[in-house]
């Protein structure tokens, strides 16, 4: 694959010229073609220009997935504005902090998400966000309100306005920032990551090529569009691959199953928890999704056992593990198409073209050979433009020789495939020993009756940290803690055996389907403190 220097607007225009009548997007029975997607987003770009949005203006999009979300995003990037993609689950303080930090001047809002009513949140924060000139509604409540060329008046379609739109589009460069996406990290305020047009275009093309996607495919997009996974592997991949995108507002098991069946989707991307919900809920045990042909599973770790269980449920599907992060647009590595599932279950595959990755020792910072674990560092076209207005964070995240520190640990095997072993920040330090939670989680998952587990470190007075296993039992399972610990002592070194085991019905999750580690650690620490009180302060 040769790298391309194109903007998102240029690529969409070219696709509209070649496959203009092909369906580009649909939702709830509504659909539009590639030609209509290009024309409508052009007209929306003209409306934005008339409002005062210019090249470089930061414009927030805060809404569940919808056609108007996509039209607005494309309109903004066409005139060089920077869409700021806002988590749908943010509440007052989170939204206020993000808007103040990211210098947003306009916000396009949906009605809400789940129990959050966006108008109520905006009313509470309006006086504290003076940089925001206007909050505007996306009007995504009903299918009949989606944008189309008919949504725009005669003046907005005049030759003068259309000429102005083309002039604005011509000024946008491939290296310009195309969007700001936020980390879901552990800091109090997420960092805004700037990604360019050419980074998003080329990273999506790499995934389209690796996944053998094309114009005959239809992608069910249930991954949030505020997430890099949803933008690059979803919206932009559908544009570059000429595919139909079938939008789901947000993940609900019933809605996804219905969309797969009704719209005969051939592609489904998602995080592991999403796929597991689809296959493990008894209500949907009889549904098979015969049209699904492929999909990327990424965003959080997936055990080999879970991966193979998903593959057994969808035997006709090429389910490809992939590794990446928002800072890398996001894809770094992806499994080989023809690898057996048993091989794909164990690694993230090979590093994609035009990207380099190395493993460095956590102590010395020197590169290590195959088979040795260390930090994964990356260099290539896909590496972000940088964190917005965070010079110290930018300086810290890059090495002196220009490699991105991913903060993830892993190793290359003898075949050059990348294996992910965990996060440096999740590493538990117990009495000077660096302990990877993932190894302990794998052992616990093999114990009978365990549905899910997350291992975290909790504060300890003497040992620095102790290990806490947060376990979700399978429905109806009665797990004896002492027997489980006895089992673990046969499979793990003594210092890796959890000091605490806590039972959960569910873990706190964010809108991307990832576990909210900060909240889980807090609860585990509180439970550990209570247990120490009951035990007379014996542990740690």
N, C-alpha and C positions, 0 to 999 in steps of 0.2 A: 504494500500500500504506500503510495506517495502522499506526502503531506500536502494539503491544499491551503492556500491563502485566500479564504473567502469569508464574507460575513454571512450570518444566518439569513438575512434578507436576500442576499444574492442567491444563496442555495435554494431557498424556497421559490424565488422567481424562476430559476432554471427548471425546477421540478414541475412547477405549474405550466411551463411551456411544453414540457414533454409528456406529462401524465395529468394534464389539467382536469380531465373528467373522472379521474380515479378518486374514490372516497378517501378523504384525508382524516376526517374526525367524525365521531358520532357519540350520541348520548341520549338515552330515553326515547329512542325512535327517531330523533332528529339527526341529520347528517349534513356535511358539506364536502365539496370536492377540493382538490388542491388549488384549482383556479379560484374558487370562492374563498378559501383560506387566505390566499395571497391578496386578493382584492379587498376583502373585509379588513384585514390587518393594515393594508395601505390606507384605507379610508379612516380607520381608527388613528393611525399615525398623524393624519392631517388634523383630526380633531384635537389630538394631544398638542400639536404645534400651536393650534389656535388658542389653547388654554395657557400657553406659556411654557410648556415642557420643551426643553432644548437638549442638544447634545451634552451629555454629562450630568443632566438633572437626575437626582435619585428619586425613584418612585416606588413606593411600597405596594406589594400585592398581598392581600391578606384574605384568603378565601380557600374553601375546599376546592378540589379539582372540578373544573367546568370548562366548557368551550369559551366562555368570556374570559376566563383566566388565560387561556392560550392565546386568544386574539389580542388581549391587552399586552401580554408578554412580548409577542411578535411585533406589535406596533411600536412598543418602546425600543426594542433593539434595532428596529429598522431606522430610527432617527437618532440613534446613538445615545439615548437615555439609558440609565442603569436601573433595571428592575431589582428591587430589594425584596427578596422572597421571605415572607414572614410565616413562622410556624403557626398553624391553624389553632393550636391549643393554648397560645399565649393568653394570659390574663392581664389585668391592669398594669402591675409593676413591670412585668416582663416586656409588654408592648411599649410602655413608656421608655424604658431603658434602651430598647432597640432603636426606636425612632429618634431619640436624642443622639445616640452614638453614631448612627448611620447617615445623618444629615438628610433625611427624607423630607421632601417638600410637598409631595402629594401621596395619598394612600387610596388605592382602590380596594374596597371592602366587600366581602360577601355578607350574607345574613348572619352567619354564625357557624359554629361547629359543635355538634352534640349539645351540651347544656349551656354553651357560651353564646350569648347574644351580643354581637359585635357593636351594635348601636349603644348598648348599655355601657360597654367598656369604653367606647370613644367618648361618651358623655362624661365619664369619670376622669379621663386623662386629658381632655381637650385643653384645659387651661395650662397644663404642665408640658405641652408640646408645641411651643410657639413657632418652631421651625416649619411645622406642617401648615401649608397654606390652605389645603382643602382635603377633606375626606369625601370620597366619591363612591357611590354604590355600583357594584358589578351586576346587580339584578339577575342573580342566577337561581331565583326561587322556582321558576317554572321553565320547562323546555321551550315554551313559546317566546321567552324573552332573550334567547341567544341572539347574538349579533348576526347580521347578514348585510349585504350591500343595500338592502331595503331599509336598514336602520338609519341611513344617512340621508340628509336632505339634498336638494338640488344644488345649493351653494357649495356644500361639502364635496360635490362631485364635479364642480366646474373645472374647465381646462386650466384656469389659473391655480387652483388648489392642487390639482393632480400634478401639474408641473412643479409646484413647490415641494410636494412629497418626493418626487424623483430627485430633486436637487438635494434635499436633506439626506436621502438614502445614499447618494453618491459620496457624501462627506464622511461616512462611517468607514473605518478601517478594520481589517481583520484582527489587528492587535489591540483594538479598543476593548475596554471592559464590557462584557455582555450581561453580567448580572452579579449581584452580591448574594452569597448563600452563607448561612451561619453554621458554625460548628455546633454540635450538641455536646460540647465538652464539659469539663468539670469545673470550669471557672464560674464566678458569679454572673458574668455577662458573656454570652457567646461572642466569638470573634467573627467579624464579617470577612468572608473570603471572596476576592475578586477574581473572576474567570473571564477569559477573552472569547471572542467569537471563534477564532481559529482553534483554540483549545477545545471548546465544546464540539465544534464541527468534526475535528479530526479524531477526538476520543470516541464520539458516537460512531464514526465510520469504522474505527477499529473494532467496536463491538458488533456492528452490523456484519462486518466481514467474518469475524470469528463465529458468529451465531448463524451464518448462512441465511440471514433475513432478506426478504425482498418484497416486491409489489403484491405478491399473492398472499402475504401475511396480514393478519389483523391482531394488534396488540391490545390486551386488556390492561389498562393503566389504572392500578389501584394504589400504587406507591404515591405518597404525597408529592405534588409538583414543587413544593418549597424545598424539597430535598434534591441533592445533586443526582441521585439515582433516578428520580422521576423526570428531571430535566434532560440529562444526557442520554441515559438508556431508554428514556420514554419519548418525550416530545421531539427532541432533536434527532434521535435515532429514527423515528418514524418519518421525519422530513428527509433525512439523508438516504434512508432505505426505501422511500416511496411507499410506506406502509400506512394502513388505516389505524388510527388510534381510537380505541373505545374507552371512554372515560368513566370512571367510578368516583363519586364524590370523595369517599374515604373508605378504608377497608371495613367491610362487614362480610362475614362468611357467606351469608345468604345472597347478598348482592353480587358478590364475585362469582359464585356458582351459577346464579341466574344469567349473568352476562356471558360467561363462558358457553353456556348452553344456547341461550337465545341468539347471541351474535356470532356464534361459532368461531370464537377467538382461537388463534393458533399459537399465540405467544403470551406467556404470563411471567413477569418478573416479580420478585419479592424478597423480603427478608425471611429467614427460616421460620420465625413464629407465625407468619402468615400462611405459609405452606402447611405447617403442622396443624393450624386451626382448620384448614380446609379438609384435611384427611382424618383428623382424630375426633371430630365432633360426631357422635353417633347418628345424629339427624341426617347427615349427608353420606352415610356409609355406602349407599347404593349408587352414588353418582360417580361417573368415570371420566368425563371430559375427553371423549375420543378425538376431538379436533385439535387439542393442544399438541403442538409439535416441538416447541422449544421454550426456553426461558432461562434467565439468569437468577441465581440465588446468591445473595450477597448482603452486606450491611451489618452482619454480626456473625459470630462463630456458629457453625453447625457441626454437630458430632457426626462421625461416620455412620453410626447406627440410625440417626434421624434422617440423614441424607438418603440412605438406602431404603428406608421406610417410605419416603416420599416418592422415590423412583419406582418402587414396586406398585404404588397406587397409580402412577402415570407411566406405564411401561413403554408407551410409544413416544415419550417426550425426551428430547435432549436437554436435560437440566444441567446447566453449566455453572459450577462455583466460580466466583470471581472475587478478587481482592482489590480494594482501592479505598480512597477517602476523598472528602470534598476538596482538600488541597491539591488533589491530582486529577480533578475533572470528571469522574472519579477513578476510572479504571487504570490499574497498574498491571494486573495479571489476570488471565482467564484460562479455564481448563480447555484442553484440546477436544474438538468436536467428537472425534472417533474413539477417545479413550473409554475403556469399560467403566461402568459406574463404580466398581470396586476401587479403581484407580482415582477417579474424580473425587471420591469420598474422602481421600486422604490429603489432598493438596488444593492450592488455588491455581494450579496450572503454570504455564510459562508467562514470563513478562512479555507484554505486547511490543510490537515493532516501534522503533524510534524512541523507546524508553529504556533506561538502564536502572538496575537495582543492585545494591550490594548489601552485605551483612557485616556489621562492625561490632567488635567486642564492646560490651557495656562499660567495661572499666578502662581499657586503653584507647578506645576509639579507632583501633586498627581493623582493617578488613580481615575477615576470617574465611577459611576454606569451606567447601561444601560439607554439610553434615554438622557444622558448628552453629549454635544458636547465638543470636545477637540482635541488635536493632536493625530494622530494614530502613535503608536510605535510598532515595530515588532522585533521578535526574532525567529531564526530557521536556518535550514540548508541552506536556500535560500539567506541569507544575505551575501552580497558581501565580497570578501577578503579585499577590501578597495579601496580608491582612490589612484591612482598611484602618488607617490612622493609628497603627500600633507598631511603631518603629522598634521597640524593645522586643516584642514578640517575633517580629520579622527577623531581627538579628539572631534571636535565640533558636529559631526553627531551622536555620540554614547553617551548614558547616562552613568552615573557612574556605574550602575548595568548591562550594556551591551546590552541595547535595541537600535535599530536603530530609530533615529528620522526621520520620513518620510517627515515632513514638510507639510503634508496634514491634514486637519481637518475632523472629522466625529464622528459617534456615533454608538453604537450597539442598536438594538431594543430588545424587550422582547424575540424574537425568536433567538437571537444571530446573526442576519444578519447585515452586515456592511453597513452603509450609508455614502457616501462621501459628504462633504459639501463645500469643497474648499481647497485652498492653503493658508498657513499662510502668505506667501509673497504677495499673491494677496489681502489679507485683507486690507480694506480701513480704515484708522484711521481719523475720522472726529470729531473734537472737543472732543477728548478723547473716542469716541465710536468706538468699533471694528465692522466693517460692512462687512458682507460676500457678495461679488458680485453675487454669485450664486442665492441667494434669490431674488435679484432685477431682474436678468436675467430671472428667471422663470416667474415673474409677467409680464415683458415686452413681452416675447414670446407669452403670452396668448392674447395680443392685436392684433386686426385684422390688417392684412397687413404686419406683421413683419415676415421676413424670418429667420433672425439670429440676435443675439445681443451679445455683449461683454461689460461688465461694468468694468471700470478701475478707479483708483484714479488719479487725477491731482493735482499738487501743488496749495496750497492756502495760502495766507499770514497770515491770522488770524486763520482759522479753521484747518490748517495743510494739509488737503486734502479735495477736493470736488469730488463729484461723477459725472462721465461722462459716458453716455450710447452711445455706438457706434452701430448703428443700420443699418442693411441691409434690405430694404423693399422688399417685394415680387414683381416680375415683374408687372409693371403697377399700383402698389398700390400708392395712394397719402395719406400719413399719416400726419395729422395735429398735430404738436408738442404739442400745448397747450391742445388739447383734450386728447392726450395720457398722458400728465402729470396729467391732471385732473383725468383720469382713475386710474393712479398709486397712487394718493393721497387717493383713496378709499380703496386701497389694501395694502399700505405700511405706516409705521410710517413716519412722516414728514421728519425726519433726513435721511431716506433712499431714498427719492425721488431725482432723478438726478438733479443736478444744470445745467448740459449741456446735450444736445442731438445732436449727430453728425451723419450725413447720410453717408453711405459708399456703394460702389458698390460691394466691396469684401474686405476681411481682408488679411493682409500679412500672408502667411503661410510658414512653413518650409517643408522640404522634407518628414517629418513623418506625414504630414497632420494636424499638430497642429498650432494654431494661434501663430504668433510671437508677444508675449505680449510686449516685449521691444519696438519693432517698433510701435505697436499700441498705447502704452502709450505715446511715443514720439510725434506721430502725434496728439493724443488727447490733450496733453499738449500745443502744438503749436496752435491748434485751440482755446483752452480755453483762451490762452493769447491774441489772436487776438480779441476774443469776449469781453474780459474784457476791452480792449482798446476802442472798439466801445461803450461799455456800461459805459465808464468813470471810470473803475476800481471798479465797485460796488460789484462784486462777490468775495467771499472768505475773 
